[in-house]
Amino acid sequence: MKTKLTLIIVVLFMTGFTYAQTADEIVNNYFENTGGAEAWGNLKSMKIQAKVNQGGMEIPLEIVSMKDGRQYTKISLQGNSFMQGVFDGETLWNMNFQSMKAEKADAEATANQKLDANDFPYDLYNYKEKGYKLELVGEEKVEGTDTYKLKLTKEPISVDGAKVDKVSFYYFDKDNFIILMQEEEILSGPAKGNISQVVFSDYDEVDGLYFPFSMTQGIKDGQSQPIIIESIVANPVVDESLFAFPSGQ
């Protein structure tokens, strides 16, 4: 009887040991399952063509991000193109929808953007080298799927002159280790205090890397907006002039 009990304890221990996951293992599995850490590291830029539906009108988006931190989003609306969230490495700017003039962001927003400049292709990539902290904080269901919940704490950002921790929560499918959802607290603006939520699905391959081709973005337990991704191009040819703040403004 004692031998049998000992065997049961050993089996239970080994089972728990085999299936336990650490935060490192989960993230490593994610990058390996979506193309390999080396391939992600070799990615220099990407361009996403997407669309959102606003009041029955489809609005095309072009989103470009570069390994050196430069980025822009181009919105096509009623025959006009509006540049938003443009960052050239030093200056963060947007185009005013009313005046159609480019406007520089304030010093605080620009400083926060500079902190994110090393987060291409994702903030989870090489997070240790960036000094970020990653923790496995539990397991939850996301739309009926069992997930691991990870907490990523980055360097503090400035909000109204005060330093505030930048924290994101990622939910990984326990079977395939792909990201199903991301959440983080909104720290400024009209929605301050709410939780932003992005749900990812329809992963597909682009030049050996796997990206989600469907996203739903919104407020947790509130309204959300689906984003349909039509194409993703890895290492595209990009017009460098699009990042620069327009001269004479």
N, C-alpha and C positions, 0 to 999 in steps of 0.2 A: 504493500500500500504506500509506503514511504517512497519507494522507487518510482511508482506511477505518478505520485504527486510532484516529485522533483522534476520528472520529465515534462509534465504539464507547465510548470513554472518556467522551465527552460524554453519550451516552445513559445509560450506567450511572450517571453522576453525577446526572443529572436524575431518574432513576428513584428513586435513594436519597433525593434531596432531597424529591421529591413524597410519598413514603410514610413518611418519618421523622416521628415524633410526639414532641412534648415533653410533659412532665407537665401543663403548663398546658392544652395543646390537648386532651389526653385528658379532663381534668376538665371543661373547657368543653363539649366534645362530649357528655359524659354528661348535664350539666344541660340542654343544649339538646334532646337526644334524648328526655329524659324530661319535657318540658313547658316548658322555657325558664327561664333564670336569673331573669327578672323574676317569673314565676309562682311559682317556689320562694320568692323573697324576700317575696312577698305572703302566703304561708302563715303563719297565726297559731297554729294548733294542729292536732292530729290525734288521732283515737281509733281504736285497732285492737281488733277482737274476734277472738280466736284460741283455739286449743285445743291441748293436748298430751295424749299418751297415756302414762299412768304405770301400769305393772302391769296393763294391760288396762282401766284406768278413764280416761275422757276428762275432762280438767280444763279448764274454760273460763277464759280470761284476758281482762281488759280493760286495755289499755295506753293511757294518755293522756300526751301531752307537749305543752308550751306553748312559745311563742317566748321567753318571759321566763325559761325554765329550770325552771319547775315541772313536776312529773311524778308519776305513780303507776302501779302495777300492782295490779289487784284480781284475786285468785285465788278462785274459787268451789270449795269443797271440802266435800262431805258436808253441804250445806245452810248452810254458813257462808261468810262473805266475809273474806278476809285481805288487808290492805293491805301492800304491799311496795315498797321503794324509793321511798317518798313524800318529795318535796322541795317545800317551800313557798317557796323562795328563801333561807331562812335555816336551817331545821331539816330534817335528814334523819332519817327514822324508818321503822320496820318494826313489824308486828304479830307477836308471839310466837305460834307455832302451838300451843304447849301451854297457856299461860296466857290467850291471846287478848287480851293487854294490849299497848298501844303502847309501844315502847321507842325512845328516841333513839339515833342512831348516835354513835360517839365523835367527838372533835374532828377527828381526822385524816381520817376518811372524809367528814365534812361539808365540810371544806376542799377535798378533792379533788372533791367533787360541785359545789361552787361554781365550780371551774375549768371544768367541763363545761357550765355554765349557758348559755354563748353558742354552743353547738354545734347548735342547732336550725336547720334540719331535719336537717342532717348536719354532721359536723366538717369535711368537705371544702368546704362552702359558704363562700365568702369567706375561705378559709384564710389568704390573705396578710394581710388586714386584722387577723386574730387573731394574727399573728406566727408562724404555723406554717410549717414547712419541708416542701416536697413534692419528691420525687425519683423519676424513672423509673429503676428499678434492674435491669430486665431483662424478658424475655418467658418465659412458662411455659404449659404446658397445664393446664387445669382441667377434669377429666372429659371429656377429648378435645377441648376448645375452646382455641384459641390466645388467650392473654391478654397484656396489658401488666401488669407488676407495679410498683406505685407504693408508695413508702414515705412515710408521713406522720408527722412528728415534732412533737408538741405541747409545751406547757409542761410542765416536770417536775412530778410529783406526789410526795406524801410517802408513804413506805413504811417503817414502823417507825422513824420519825424522820429518815430520810435522803431526800434528793431523788433521784428516779429518772426518767429520760426516759420519756415516754409515747409509744410507737411503735406504729403500725398499718400493716399491709400490705394494699393493695387490689388485686384482680385484675379488670381490665376486659376484656370481650370485644372483640377487635380489630376485629370487623366492626361491631358495634352500639354499642360504648362503654358498655354497661351493666355494673354491678358483679356479678360472679359469685361472689366470695368475699372474705371479710375475715379476717385473722389478726392476733393480737397475743399477746405473752407474758403469762401470768398472773403478776402480781407479788406476790401475797400469798395467804394461805389454804392449805388442804390441797393444792390443785393447783398451788401455786407452782412456777414453772420450766417448766411445760407450755405448749403453744401452744393457745390457744382458736381455734376455727375456725367460721365461719358461712358456709354456702353458700346463695346466693339464686337463685330461679328463678321462673317463671310470672309475669312482669311483666304488669300490667294497669293500665288507666286509671281514675283517680278524679278527677273534676272537672278534667280536662286534665293531670293529673300522673300519672306512671307509677311504681308501687310493686311490689316483689316480693310475691307472694301465697303463696309457699312458702319456708320457711327450714329448714335443718338446722343445729343448733347442738351443738357438743361439743368434744372434745379431738382435736387432730390425731393421726391414726393410732391413735385410741382410740374410745371410745363416743361416740355422737351421738344427738341427740333431735330428731325432726322437729317443726316447729311449723306447723300449718295455719292460715292467716289466712282468716277467713270474711268479714270486711268491714273497710274502712278509710273513715273519715269525715274529710273535710277541714273545718277550722274548725267543729267541733261545739259545741253548747251544753254547757258543763261545769258541774257543781255545784262552785262554788268552795270549799265547806266541806270537800270530800274531801281537800284538801291540808293542812289544818290539823292539827297534833298535838292529839289529843283532850284536852279540858280535864279537870282533875282526875286526870291520870295522870303 
